[in-house]
Amino acid sequence: MKFTGNGWKKNITISKNAIKNKSEMFVDLSNGGVKQVGYVITGKTEFDKGDYTGYSTQYIDLWITILTVVDTVF
């Protein structure tokens, strides 16, 4: 996957294991309940160290929101 960003190579690696182990993402409802709206997936990318010595591997959480026309039950 490729994304735009400042200070990183713009490539994020997401393993099959990361997709298998994704976490649900919820929002709070006005009635006090919660509703699942997507998933959080951990990916890996290379960030510029900032001192001209190269890049550093970092893990980042991607918040994936599922947009649908009808209410989705996960």
N, C-alpha and C positions, 0 to 999 in steps of 0.2 A: 504494500500500500504506500502511496506517496501523499504527503501533506505539505503545506507551506508552513514555514516557521522561521524564527530569527535565532541564529546560533546553533542550528542543528542541521543534519544532512538531509532532512525531509523524507527519510525512509524509516518506516516503523515495521518491525518484524513481529508477526503474531503467529505463534505456533499452534498446531492442532490441539495440543494440550491446554493452551490458554483458552481456546474457544470451548473446549470441553469443560473447563473449570470456571467459566464465566459466572459472575454474580448478578443477581437481580438488582435493578435500580427502581426505587419507589419514590412517589411524591405523597405528601400529606394532603388529605382531603379536608374540606371545610367542616365535615361532620365528625372529624376525629379519626377517621379510618385512613387507610393507605391504598394506593393503587400502583401496580407495576407499570412502568412506562418504558423500560428498556433493560439494558445490561451494561455492566462494567467489565471490560476485558483488559488485561494487563499485556502491554506490548513492550518491545525493546527498541531503543534508538541510540544514535551516537550524537552527543552534544559536544560543541566546541569548548575546549578547556579555557579559552580566552587568553592564554599566555603563549600562543603560537607553538605549543608542543603537541598538538594533535587533538584527538577526540576521546571522549570518555563514554563508555557504555552505561546507559541509565534505563531503568524500568519506569514506565509511565502507565497510568490508568486512562483508558479511553472510555468516555461516557457515550454509549450508543443509545440514542432515543429512537424508539419505534413509532413512526407516525402512520396512523391508519385512519380511514374514513369511518369505519365502524369500531365500536368498542371491542378490544381484543382481550380474551381471557388466556393467560399463559399457563 
